[in-house]
């Protein structure tokens, strides 16, 4: 988070963390001097974690909102810095235009977007097998994949359609350390999806998850990038209505 926010004009800005997770980026924005941070998540446990992490010291500078990123309860043209850390890899392709349009709606003139995410994993990465079964199970249980790793150039092109200009990109992690905590979290997500299925398929797939987890060791592979874009209302007016 520190590397992503380094030298960014956060101090004095009204900010949005889109997809708060554990609140790491929200904490980083507050530490960098943001005047106010809207921390948005669609999960109760994440909203609670962010609130607890921030504590009372900065409570008057933050609003934790449990909301869908496709319908943000935030005034149009009001956000000066948007941060999306590890967000887009958990969004299905069909939701990308809707989320991008909504982020564009709340963006003030010259808004800055800090977008951190993962490039697609190398074909020889052992953790790909865990992600594959997680995706297969969530597709079976919920009708959509859990993870999609979008190349930076793909997201850059999509945002350009809504009036966002590419500024720069740099690598945050190369390689990415996939730790025991990551493996446990994704295995838990796969098991949760498997439990929604009926026997005997459920039993077979739970056994397969166990096999994969035992076979996957901690590894460092792939890349995580940080991309910065800026927004102009005048250019956007010619393309999309906000």
Residue pairs with C-beta under 8 A, 6 or more apart in sequence:
1 24
1 25
1 27
1 28
1 85
2 28
3 172
3 226
4 25
4 28
4 83
4 85
4 114
4 116
4 172
4 226
5 25
5 28
5 29
5 32
5 83
5 114
8 32
8 81
8 112
8 114
8 228
9 81
9 112
10 29
10 32
10 33
10 34
10 81
11 32
11 33
11 34
12 33
12 34
12 35
13 34
13 35
13 80
13 81
14 34
14 35
14 36
14 38
14 78
14 79
14 80
14 81
14 108
15 29
15 34
15 36
15 37
15 38
15 79
15 80
15 81
15 82
15 83
16 37
16 38
16 40
16 72
16 74
16 79
16 81
16 82
16 83
16 103
16 106
17 23
17 25
17 26
17 29
17 37
17 38
17 39
17 40
17 83
17 84
17 85
18 40
18 69
18 82
18 83
18 84
18 87
18 99
18 103
19 40
19 41
19 69
19 84
19 85
19 86
19 87
19 90
20 26
20 39
20 40
20 41
20 46
20 47
20 50
20 64
21 41
21 46
21 85
21 86
22 46
22 49
22 50
22 53
23 39
23 46
23 49
23 50
23 53
23 54
24 85
25 83
25 85
26 37
26 39
26 50
26 53
26 54
26 62
27 53
27 54
28 83
29 37
29 81
29 83
30 37
30 54
30 58
30 61
30 62
34 61
34 81
35 61
36 61
36 62
36 63
37 61
37 62
37 63
38 62
38 63
38 65
38 74
38 79
39 50
39 62
39 63
39 64
39 65
40 65
40 66
40 67
40 69
40 72
40 74
41 47
41 50
41 64
41 65
41 66
41 67
42 66
42 67
42 68
42 69
43 66
44 66
47 64
47 65
47 66
50 62
50 64
51 64
54 62
54 64
65 72
65 73
65 74
67 73
69 87
69 99
69 102
69 103
70 95
70 98
70 99
70 102
71 102
72 102
72 103
72 105
72 106
74 106
75 106
76 105
76 106
76 242
77 105
77 106
77 107
77 108
77 109
77 233
77 242
78 106
78 108
79 106
79 107
79 108
79 111
80 108
80 110
80 111
80 112
81 111
81 112
81 113
81 114
82 103
82 106
82 107
82 111
82 112
82 113
82 114
83 113
83 114
83 116
84 103
84 113
84 114
84 115
84 116
84 117
85 114
85 116
86 116
86 117
86 118
87 115
87 117
88 96
88 115
88 117
88 148
88 150
88 155
89 117
89 118
89 147
89 148
89 149
89 150
90 146
90 147
91 99
91 148
92 144
92 145
92 148
93 148
96 158
97 158
100 158
100 159
100 161
100 162
101 162
101 240
101 242
103 113
104 162
104 163
104 164
104 231
104 236
104 240
104 242
105 242
107 113
107 231
109 231
109 232
109 233
110 230
110 231
110 232
111 230
111 231
112 167
112 228
112 229
112 230
112 231
113 159
113 164
113 228
113 229
113 230
113 231
114 226
114 227
114 228
115 155
115 159
115 226
115 227
115 228
115 229
116 172
116 224
116 225
116 226
116 227
117 149
117 150
117 152
117 155
117 224
117 225
117 227
118 149
118 176
118 222
118 223
118 224
118 225
119 149
119 151
119 152
119 222
119 223
119 224
119 225
120 149
120 150
120 151
120 222
121 127
121 128
121 131
121 149
121 221
121 222
122 221
122 222
124 221
125 219
125 221
125 222
126 215
126 216
126 217
126 219
127 178
127 182
127 183
127 216
127 219
127 221
129 212
129 215
129 216
130 183
130 186
130 187
130 190
130 212
130 213
130 216
131 146
131 147
131 186
133 190
133 205
133 208
133 209
133 212
134 146
134 147
134 186
134 187
134 189
134 190
134 193
135 145
135 146
135 147
137 190
137 193
137 194
137 197
137 205
138 144
138 145
138 146
138 189
138 190
138 193
139 145
140 193
140 197
141 193
141 194
141 196
141 197
142 193
142 196
146 189
146 193
152 169
152 225
152 227
155 227
156 166
156 227
156 229
159 229
160 166
161 239
161 240
162 236
162 239
162 240
163 231
163 232
163 233
163 235
163 236
163 237
163 239
163 240
164 229
164 230
164 231
165 229
165 230
165 231
165 232
165 235
166 227
166 228
166 229
167 228
167 229
167 230
168 227
168 228
169 225
169 226
169 227
169 228
170 225
170 226
171 223
171 224
171 225
171 226
172 224
172 225
172 226
173 223
173 224
174 223
174 224
175 220
175 221
175 222
175 223
176 220
176 221
176 222
176 223
176 224
177 218
177 219
177 220
178 218
178 219
178 220
178 221
179 218
180 218
183 213
183 216
183 218
187 209
187 212
187 213
190 209
191 206
191 209
194 202
194 205
194 206
194 209
195 202
195 206
197 205
233 242
236 242
